[in-house]
């Protein structure tokens, strides 16, 4: 029973962003609302009600990913490294979560035991790419707009390139 509870808990987390990712998007959205301004870490913590140590940790991650710039000095602070319209939600998620993968076979270093018998692998790859594409098409600027409504289109016929492991397993591109 304990194993079942662990598995159920793990599955619930697979499709949920971590708090740090959520905080990262919140902080970047706050900064993007006034791109010309420099923001101090303490000001960001107060404005977003995120604890100051957590804000510092998130800002360091965003700096490391090249999404923010840091200006030192008494009048220093943080600002976006690029215009908000050029930063995608996927980039932000990737810097905290790593590459988006809905299933094991979509991980870069997949070790799926069912690879050779999986009839849904290509479909999951297509779905995964559709999710990635949708997140690529939402900019940080979009996230600052209160009335933003994402519009997605799903098209059949998305081709998937075969990986060497798929070819070995006898699964080709569709």
Buried (B, 14 or more C-beta within 10 A) or exposed (E): EEEEEEEEEEEEEEEEBEEBBBBBBBBBBBBBBEBEEBBEBEBBBEBBEBEEEBBBBBBEBBBEBEBBBBEEEEEEBBBBBBEBEEBBBBBBBBBBBEEBBBBBBBBEEBEBEEBEEBEEBBBBBBBBBBBBEBBEBBBBBBBBEEEEEEEEEEEEEBEBEBBEBBEEBEBEEE
